[in-house]
Amino acid sequence: MDLVVACSILGAAIAVGLATLGAAIGQGISVSRATEIIGKNPNAKKEVMSGLLLGLLMIVALMLFSLAIAIVLLWMNPFV
């Protein structure tokens, strides 16, 4: 029983940590590319910003899914 709880806590920590790390790296790369494109072509700002915001929202949604999985592992664990 204690091993299941310990593995659940470890799994939740790894899931949230890796999701946050991946989201931060993805957001950093996408924002840097967007600012680079806008710097080269200021007239394309509207199109670039709309695509950037859509992409950033998808990244955040994936991070929130991993948070939901972590919450399930911690509080609604079916194995305990």
Backbone as XML, in Angstrom:
<?xml version="1.0"?>
<chain id="A" units="angstrom">
  <residue number="1" name="MET">
    <atom name="N" x="0.821" y="-1.191" z="0.000"/>
    <atom name="CA" x="0.000" y="0.000" z="0.000"/>
    <atom name="C" x="0.868" y="1.259" z="0.000"/>
  </residue>
  <residue number="2" name="ASP">
    <atom name="N" x="1.903" y="1.275" z="0.813"/>
    <atom name="CA" x="2.772" y="2.445" z="0.867"/>
    <atom name="C" x="3.552" y="2.620" z="-0.431"/>
  </residue>
  <residue number="3" name="LEU">
    <atom name="N" x="3.906" y="1.517" z="-1.065"/>
    <atom name="CA" x="4.638" y="1.596" z="-2.333"/>
    <atom name="C" x="3.774" y="2.215" z="-3.429"/>
  </residue>
  <residue number="4" name="VAL">
    <atom name="N" x="2.490" y="1.893" z="-3.439"/>
    <atom name="CA" x="1.574" y="2.453" z="-4.437"/>
    <atom name="C" x="1.448" y="3.964" z="-4.244"/>
  </residue>
  <residue number="5" name="VAL">
    <atom name="N" x="1.322" y="4.402" z="-3.004"/>
    <atom name="CA" x="1.202" y="5.831" z="-2.711"/>
    <atom name="C" x="2.499" y="6.554" z="-3.077"/>
  </residue>
  <residue number="6" name="ALA">
    <atom name="N" x="3.629" y="5.967" z="-2.747"/>
    <atom name="CA" x="4.913" y="6.585" z="-3.066"/>
    <atom name="C" x="5.123" y="6.685" z="-4.577"/>
  </residue>
  <residue number="7" name="CYS">
    <atom name="N" x="4.772" y="5.647" z="-5.306"/>
    <atom name="CA" x="4.903" y="5.683" z="-6.765"/>
    <atom name="C" x="3.930" y="6.672" z="-7.390"/>
  </residue>
  <residue number="8" name="SER">
    <atom name="N" x="2.757" y="6.828" z="-6.800"/>
    <atom name="CA" x="1.793" y="7.805" z="-7.297"/>
    <atom name="C" x="2.310" y="9.223" z="-7.114"/>
  </residue>
  <residue number="9" name="ILE">
    <atom name="N" x="2.885" y="9.496" z="-5.974"/>
    <atom name="CA" x="3.444" y="10.823" z="-5.722"/>
    <atom name="C" x="4.619" y="11.088" z="-6.655"/>
  </residue>
  <residue number="10" name="LEU">
    <atom name="N" x="5.469" y="10.123" z="-6.840"/>
    <atom name="CA" x="6.602" y="10.277" z="-7.747"/>
    <atom name="C" x="6.140" y="10.457" z="-9.188"/>
  </residue>
  <residue number="11" name="GLY">
    <atom name="N" x="5.148" y="9.695" z="-9.603"/>
    <atom name="CA" x="4.609" y="9.831" z="-10.956"/>
    <atom name="C" x="3.970" y="11.191" z="-11.188"/>
  </residue>
  <residue number="12" name="ALA">
    <atom name="N" x="3.253" y="11.688" z="-10.185"/>
    <atom name="CA" x="2.636" y="13.007" z="-10.306"/>
    <atom name="C" x="3.698" y="14.097" z="-10.406"/>
  </residue>
  <residue number="13" name="ALA">
    <atom name="N" x="4.730" y="13.988" z="-9.602"/>
    <atom name="CA" x="5.801" y="14.986" z="-9.638"/>
    <atom name="C" x="6.528" y="14.968" z="-10.977"/>
  </residue>
  <residue number="14" name="ILE">
    <atom name="N" x="6.795" y="13.797" z="-11.493"/>
    <atom name="CA" x="7.473" y="13.697" z="-12.790"/>
    <atom name="C" x="6.578" y="14.214" z="-13.910"/>
  </residue>
  <residue number="15" name="ALA">
    <atom name="N" x="5.299" y="13.900" z="-13.865"/>
    <atom name="CA" x="4.372" y="14.351" z="-14.917"/>
    <atom name="C" x="4.281" y="15.868" z="-14.955"/>
  </residue>
  <residue number="16" name="VAL">
    <atom name="N" x="4.112" y="16.490" z="-13.804"/>
    <atom name="CA" x="4.003" y="17.950" z="-13.767"/>
    <atom name="C" x="5.339" y="18.598" z="-14.107"/>
  </residue>
  <residue number="17" name="GLY">
    <atom name="N" x="6.417" y="18.049" z="-13.609"/>
    <atom name="CA" x="7.735" y="18.625" z="-13.885"/>
    <atom name="C" x="8.104" y="18.576" z="-15.353"/>
  </residue>
  <residue number="18" name="LEU">
    <atom name="N" x="7.919" y="17.424" z="-15.984"/>
    <atom name="CA" x="8.258" y="17.313" z="-17.405"/>
    <atom name="C" x="7.315" y="18.138" z="-18.273"/>
  </residue>
  <residue number="19" name="ALA">
    <atom name="N" x="6.046" y="18.198" z="-17.902"/>
    <atom name="CA" x="5.101" y="19.010" z="-18.674"/>
    <atom name="C" x="5.442" y="20.494" z="-18.573"/>
  </residue>
  <residue number="20" name="THR">
    <atom name="N" x="5.814" y="20.936" z="-17.389"/>
    <atom name="CA" x="6.192" y="22.334" z="-17.217"/>
    <atom name="C" x="7.480" y="22.648" z="-17.956"/>
  </residue>
  <residue number="21" name="LEU">
    <atom name="N" x="8.426" y="21.752" z="-17.893"/>
    <atom name="CA" x="9.686" y="21.953" z="-18.616"/>
    <atom name="C" x="9.451" y="22.006" z="-20.120"/>
  </residue>
  <residue number="22" name="GLY">
    <atom name="N" x="8.691" y="21.076" z="-20.634"/>
    <atom name="CA" x="8.404" y="21.060" z="-22.065"/>
    <atom name="C" x="7.615" y="22.279" z="-22.509"/>
  </residue>
  <residue number="23" name="ALA">
    <atom name="N" x="6.639" y="22.701" z="-21.690"/>
    <atom name="CA" x="5.847" y="23.875" z="-22.037"/>
    <atom name="C" x="6.707" y="25.134" z="-22.032"/>
  </residue>
  <residue number="24" name="ALA">
    <atom name="N" x="7.582" y="25.259" z="-21.070"/>
    <atom name="CA" x="8.450" y="26.440" z="-21.009"/>
    <atom name="C" x="9.399" y="26.496" z="-22.199"/>
  </residue>
  <residue number="25" name="ILE">
    <atom name="N" x="9.962" y="25.372" z="-22.561"/>
    <atom name="CA" x="10.858" y="25.341" z="-23.723"/>
    <atom name="C" x="10.085" y="25.643" z="-25.003"/>
  </residue>
  <residue number="26" name="GLY">
    <atom name="N" x="8.914" y="25.036" z="-25.167"/>
    <atom name="CA" x="8.101" y="25.275" z="-26.353"/>
    <atom name="C" x="7.639" y="26.716" z="-26.467"/>
  </residue>
  <residue number="27" name="GLN">
    <atom name="N" x="7.236" y="27.308" z="-25.364"/>
    <atom name="CA" x="6.801" y="28.699" z="-25.390"/>
    <atom name="C" x="7.965" y="29.632" z="-25.696"/>
  </residue>
  <residue number="28" name="GLY">
    <atom name="N" x="9.108" y="29.346" z="-25.131"/>
    <atom name="CA" x="10.272" y="30.178" z="-25.408"/>
    <atom name="C" x="10.679" y="30.144" z="-26.874"/>
  </residue>
  <residue number="29" name="ILE">
    <atom name="N" x="10.683" y="28.955" z="-27.450"/>
    <atom name="CA" x="11.049" y="28.823" z="-28.862"/>
    <atom name="C" x="10.019" y="29.513" z="-29.753"/>
  </residue>
  <residue number="30" name="SER">
    <atom name="N" x="8.735" y="29.311" z="-29.467"/>
    <atom name="CA" x="7.704" y="29.904" z="-30.329"/>
    <atom name="C" x="7.691" y="31.427" z="-30.226"/>
  </residue>
  <residue number="31" name="VAL">
    <atom name="N" x="7.872" y="31.965" z="-29.037"/>
    <atom name="CA" x="7.896" y="33.426" z="-28.893"/>
    <atom name="C" x="9.132" y="34.017" z="-29.563"/>
  </residue>
  <residue number="32" name="SER">
    <atom name="N" x="10.263" y="33.353" z="-29.451"/>
    <atom name="CA" x="11.470" y="33.883" z="-30.098"/>
    <atom name="C" x="11.341" y="33.859" z="-31.611"/>
  </residue>
  <residue number="33" name="ARG">
    <atom name="N" x="10.753" y="32.794" z="-32.159"/>
    <atom name="CA" x="10.561" y="32.745" z="-33.613"/>
    <atom name="C" x="9.552" y="33.795" z="-34.070"/>
  </residue>
  <residue number="34" name="ALA">
    <atom name="N" x="8.501" y="33.992" z="-33.275"/>
    <atom name="CA" x="7.489" y="34.992" z="-33.651"/>
    <atom name="C" x="8.081" y="36.396" z="-33.648"/>
  </residue>
  <residue number="35" name="THR">
    <atom name="N" x="8.870" y="36.719" z="-32.624"/>
    <atom name="CA" x="9.486" y="38.046" z="-32.598"/>
    <atom name="C" x="10.503" y="38.205" z="-33.724"/>
  </residue>
  <residue number="36" name="GLU">
    <atom name="N" x="11.176" y="37.134" z="-34.082"/>
    <atom name="CA" x="12.113" y="37.182" z="-35.203"/>
    <atom name="C" x="11.380" y="37.457" z="-36.518"/>
  </residue>
  <residue number="37" name="ILE">
    <atom name="N" x="10.253" y="36.788" z="-36.727"/>
    <atom name="CA" x="9.477" y="36.990" z="-37.958"/>
    <atom name="C" x="8.888" y="38.392" z="-37.997"/>
  </residue>
  <residue number="38" name="ILE">
    <atom name="N" x="8.372" y="38.866" z="-36.860"/>
    <atom name="CA" x="7.809" y="40.210" z="-36.822"/>
    <atom name="C" x="8.900" y="41.254" z="-37.032"/>
  </residue>
  <residue number="39" name="GLY">
    <atom name="N" x="10.086" y="40.988" z="-36.527"/>
    <atom name="CA" x="11.199" y="41.909" z="-36.751"/>
    <atom name="C" x="11.593" y="41.987" z="-38.217"/>
  </residue>
  <residue number="40" name="LYS">
    <atom name="N" x="11.521" y="40.873" z="-38.918"/>
    <atom name="CA" x="11.871" y="40.865" z="-40.343"/>
    <atom name="C" x="10.757" y="41.452" z="-41.202"/>
  </residue>
  <residue number="41" name="ASN">
    <atom name="N" x="9.494" y="41.195" z="-40.826"/>
    <atom name="CA" x="8.354" y="41.653" z="-41.616"/>
    <atom name="C" x="7.278" y="42.201" z="-40.671"/>
  </residue>
  <residue number="42" name="PRO">
    <atom name="N" x="7.350" y="43.491" z="-40.322"/>
    <atom name="CA" x="6.369" y="44.058" z="-39.386"/>
    <atom name="C" x="4.932" y="44.037" z="-39.904"/>
  </residue>
  <residue number="43" name="ASN">
    <atom name="N" x="4.745" y="43.940" z="-41.208"/>
    <atom name="CA" x="3.387" y="43.914" z="-41.761"/>
    <atom name="C" x="2.662" y="42.603" z="-41.463"/>
  </residue>
  <residue number="44" name="ALA">
    <atom name="N" x="3.397" y="41.566" z="-41.123"/>
    <atom name="CA" x="2.798" y="40.259" z="-40.851"/>
    <atom name="C" x="2.486" y="40.056" z="-39.370"/>
  </residue>
  <residue number="45" name="LYS">
    <atom name="N" x="2.484" y="41.141" z="-38.606"/>
    <atom name="CA" x="2.295" y="41.030" z="-37.164"/>
    <atom name="C" x="0.950" y="40.407" z="-36.796"/>
  </residue>
  <residue number="46" name="LYS">
    <atom name="N" x="-0.109" y="40.806" z="-37.476"/>
    <atom name="CA" x="-1.443" y="40.310" z="-37.141"/>
    <atom name="C" x="-1.547" y="38.803" z="-37.335"/>
  </residue>
  <residue number="47" name="GLU">
    <atom name="N" x="-1.066" y="38.307" z="-38.462"/>
    <atom name="CA" x="-1.137" y="36.874" z="-38.739"/>
    <atom name="C" x="-0.238" y="36.070" z="-37.806"/>
  </residue>
  <residue number="48" name="VAL">
    <atom name="N" x="0.947" y="36.611" z="-37.548"/>
    <atom name="CA" x="1.892" y="35.891" z="-36.687"/>
    <atom name="C" x="1.364" y="35.826" z="-35.258"/>
  </residue>
  <residue number="49" name="MET">
    <atom name="N" x="0.816" y="36.922" z="-34.769"/>
    <atom name="CA" x="0.328" y="36.943" z="-33.395"/>
    <atom name="C" x="-0.873" y="36.017" z="-33.196"/>
  </residue>
  <residue number="50" name="SER">
    <atom name="N" x="-1.750" y="35.934" z="-34.187"/>
    <atom name="CA" x="-2.897" y="35.040" z="-34.030"/>
    <atom name="C" x="-2.444" y="33.576" z="-34.010"/>
  </residue>
  <residue number="51" name="GLY">
    <atom name="N" x="-1.521" y="33.221" z="-34.869"/>
    <atom name="CA" x="-0.983" y="31.855" z="-34.852"/>
    <atom name="C" x="-0.200" y="31.568" z="-33.589"/>
  </residue>
  <residue number="52" name="LEU">
    <atom name="N" x="0.533" y="32.567" z="-33.111"/>
    <atom name="CA" x="1.318" y="32.402" z="-31.884"/>
    <atom name="C" x="0.402" y="32.169" z="-30.688"/>
  </residue>
  <residue number="53" name="LEU">
    <atom name="N" x="-0.649" y="32.969" z="-30.570"/>
    <atom name="CA" x="-1.550" y="32.806" z="-29.429"/>
    <atom name="C" x="-2.263" y="31.458" z="-29.459"/>
  </residue>
  <residue number="54" name="LEU">
    <atom name="N" x="-2.658" y="31.016" z="-30.638"/>
    <atom name="CA" x="-3.290" y="29.704" z="-30.751"/>
    <atom name="C" x="-2.327" y="28.600" z="-30.331"/>
  </residue>
  <residue number="55" name="GLY">
    <atom name="N" x="-1.094" y="28.685" z="-30.765"/>
    <atom name="CA" x="-0.088" y="27.693" z="-30.390"/>
    <atom name="C" x="0.213" y="27.707" z="-28.904"/>
  </residue>
  <residue number="56" name="LEU">
    <atom name="N" x="0.309" y="28.901" z="-28.324"/>
    <atom name="CA" x="0.574" y="28.992" z="-26.886"/>
    <atom name="C" x="-0.585" y="28.434" z="-26.067"/>
  </residue>
  <residue number="57" name="LEU">
    <atom name="N" x="-1.806" y="28.647" z="-26.536"/>
    <atom name="CA" x="-2.960" y="28.083" z="-25.825"/>
    <atom name="C" x="-2.950" y="26.564" z="-25.874"/>
  </residue>
  <residue number="58" name="MET">
    <atom name="N" x="-2.525" y="25.996" z="-26.991"/>
    <atom name="CA" x="-2.431" y="24.538" z="-27.079"/>
    <atom name="C" x="-1.354" y="23.989" z="-26.145"/>
  </residue>
  <residue number="59" name="ILE">
    <atom name="N" x="-0.251" y="24.704" z="-26.034"/>
    <atom name="CA" x="0.819" y="24.276" z="-25.125"/>
    <atom name="C" x="0.326" y="24.301" z="-23.684"/>
  </residue>
  <residue number="60" name="VAL">
    <atom name="N" x="-0.363" y="25.358" z="-23.311"/>
    <atom name="CA" x="-0.882" y="25.464" z="-21.940"/>
    <atom name="C" x="-1.941" y="24.390" z="-21.680"/>
  </residue>
  <residue number="61" name="ALA">
    <atom name="N" x="-2.753" y="24.082" z="-22.683"/>
    <atom name="CA" x="-3.771" y="23.039" z="-22.505"/>
    <atom name="C" x="-3.116" y="21.683" z="-22.226"/>
  </residue>
  <residue number="62" name="LEU">
    <atom name="N" x="-2.049" y="21.376" z="-22.927"/>
    <atom name="CA" x="-1.351" y="20.114" z="-22.663"/>
    <atom name="C" x="-0.754" y="20.086" z="-21.265"/>
  </residue>
  <residue number="63" name="MET">
    <atom name="N" x="-0.249" y="21.223" z="-20.807"/>
    <atom name="CA" x="0.296" y="21.288" z="-19.458"/>
    <atom name="C" x="-0.815" y="21.095" z="-18.422"/>
  </residue>
  <residue number="64" name="LEU">
    <atom name="N" x="-1.991" y="21.651" z="-18.677"/>
    <atom name="CA" x="-3.108" y="21.474" z="-17.751"/>
    <atom name="C" x="-3.611" y="20.025" z="-17.739"/>
  </residue>
  <residue number="65" name="PHE">
    <atom name="N" x="-3.530" y="19.336" z="-18.877"/>
    <atom name="CA" x="-3.885" y="17.918" z="-18.894"/>
    <atom name="C" x="-2.946" y="17.112" z="-17.999"/>
  </residue>
  <residue number="66" name="SER">
    <atom name="N" x="-1.672" y="17.430" z="-18.023"/>
    <atom name="CA" x="-0.743" y="16.710" z="-17.148"/>
    <atom name="C" x="-1.008" y="17.036" z="-15.688"/>
  </residue>
  <residue number="67" name="LEU">
    <atom name="N" x="-1.431" y="18.258" z="-15.406"/>
    <atom name="CA" x="-1.798" y="18.608" z="-14.038"/>
    <atom name="C" x="-3.022" y="17.816" z="-13.591"/>
  </residue>
  <residue number="68" name="ALA">
    <atom name="N" x="-3.973" y="17.623" z="-14.491"/>
    <atom name="CA" x="-5.162" y="16.823" z="-14.163"/>
    <atom name="C" x="-4.775" y="15.377" z="-13.886"/>
  </residue>
  <residue number="69" name="ILE">
    <atom name="N" x="-3.845" y="14.838" z="-14.655"/>
    <atom name="CA" x="-3.367" y="13.471" z="-14.411"/>
    <atom name="C" x="-2.685" y="13.383" z="-13.057"/>
  </residue>
  <residue number="70" name="ALA">
    <atom name="N" x="-1.910" y="14.400" z="-12.705"/>
    <atom name="CA" x="-1.250" y="14.408" z="-11.398"/>
    <atom name="C" x="-2.271" y="14.459" z="-10.268"/>
  </residue>
  <residue number="71" name="ILE">
    <atom name="N" x="-3.325" y="15.238" z="-10.444"/>
    <atom name="CA" x="-4.363" y="15.311" z="-9.411"/>
    <atom name="C" x="-5.064" y="13.968" z="-9.261"/>
  </residue>
  <residue number="72" name="VAL">
    <atom name="N" x="-5.316" y="13.299" z="-10.373"/>
    <atom name="CA" x="-5.934" y="11.968" z="-10.302"/>
    <atom name="C" x="-5.004" y="11.004" z="-9.574"/>
  </residue>
  <residue number="73" name="LEU">
    <atom name="N" x="-3.718" y="11.072" z="-9.856"/>
    <atom name="CA" x="-2.770" y="10.175" z="-9.185"/>
    <atom name="C" x="-2.686" y="10.442" z="-7.685"/>
  </residue>
  <residue number="74" name="LEU">
    <atom name="N" x="-2.860" y="11.694" z="-7.281"/>
    <atom name="CA" x="-2.702" y="12.019" z="-5.865"/>
    <atom name="C" x="-3.981" y="11.821" z="-5.051"/>
  </residue>
  <residue number="75" name="TRP">
    <atom name="N" x="-5.131" y="12.260" z="-5.572"/>
    <atom name="CA" x="-6.333" y="12.260" z="-4.746"/>
    <atom name="C" x="-7.377" y="11.232" z="-5.128"/>
  </residue>
  <residue number="76" name="MET">
    <atom name="N" x="-7.423" y="10.851" z="-6.383"/>
    <atom name="CA" x="-8.444" y="9.882" z="-6.801"/>
    <atom name="C" x="-7.792" y="8.624" z="-7.338"/>
  </residue>
  <residue number="77" name="ASN">
    <atom name="N" x="-6.816" y="8.141" z="-6.643"/>
    <atom name="CA" x="-6.030" y="7.006" z="-7.098"/>
    <atom name="C" x="-6.875" y="5.734" z="-7.025"/>
  </residue>
  <residue number="78" name="PRO">
    <atom name="N" x="-7.082" y="5.084" z="-8.160"/>
    <atom name="CA" x="-7.899" y="3.862" z="-8.144"/>
    <atom name="C" x="-7.167" y="2.651" z="-7.563"/>
  </residue>
  <residue number="79" name="PHE">
    <atom name="N" x="-5.861" y="2.750" z="-7.360"/>
    <atom name="CA" x="-5.097" y="1.610" z="-6.879"/>
    <atom name="C" x="-4.954" y="1.564" z="-5.363"/>
  </residue>
  <residue number="80" name="VAL">
    <atom name="N" x="-5.477" y="2.554" z="-4.665"/>
    <atom name="CA" x="-5.325" y="2.593" z="-3.215"/>
    <atom name="C" x="-6.570" y="2.058" z="-2.557"/>
  </residue>
</chain>
